[in-house]
C-alpha cells in the first residue's frame, strides 16, 4: 500500500462517465480522476454519445436507464 508521501501514478487513459443522476455522476468522476489522466462526464446518452464521437474515450461508463437516450442506445 502506498504511503501518503508517495505520489500515485495515473493511468494514461480517457474515461467518459454518463449518468443522469448528478450525485452518482460526481462520485464516479471523482473515483476515476484518482486513477486516470483524463475524465469527461455527461448527463444523458445524447450528450454522452456526442462526447464519445468527438473525444474518443478509452473507456465509457454509462447508466442503462436515462432520459433522452439510455446507455444501451449509445452503442
N, C-alpha and C positions, 0 to 999 in steps of 0.2 A: 504494500500500500504506500502511495506517495505521501511524503510529509508536506506540511503547509508551506515550507520554504522551497519545495520543488515545483517548478512550473510545469503545468500539464501541456503535453504536446497535442495539438489539434489535428484531426484527420483532415487532409485536403479534399473536402467534398462539399457539394452544394445540396442542401436539403430543403425541400418545399413542404410546408405544413398547410393543409387545407381542412378547416373545421369551422362550422358556423357558430359554435359556442366560444365566445371570446375568452372565457377562463381556461377552457381546455386548450385552445389555440395558443394562448400565452404560456401556459405551463409546458406544453410540448416544445414550443420555440425556445424557452429558457433551457430546457434539458438539452436540446440539440446544439445550442450555442456553446455548451460546455464540452462538446465532443468534436464538432466540425468547424471548418473555417468560414462557411457562408450559409446563411439561412434566409428564407423568404416565407411570408405567411399570407394566406388568402382566406376570405370569409365565406366563400361558396365555390361550387365546382366551376362555374363560368369564369370567375376571376382566377381560380387555380389553373384551369386549362390555358388561359391566356398567358399567365406567368410561365407555365410549363413550356409553351411553344417559344417564348422569347428568351427565357433564362436558361433553359435546358438543364434542370437539376439532375444530379446523380441518383437521388432517392426522393420519392414522394410519399408522404404520409397523409392519408386522407380519411375523413369520416365517410361512412357509407350513406347515411341519411342527412341530406342538406337541401335547403330550398334552391331554386333556380336550376341547379344541375347537381346530382348526387355524385358521390365518389366513383360509383361504377360507370356512370355515363362519361366520366372524364377519360376513360381508357379507350 
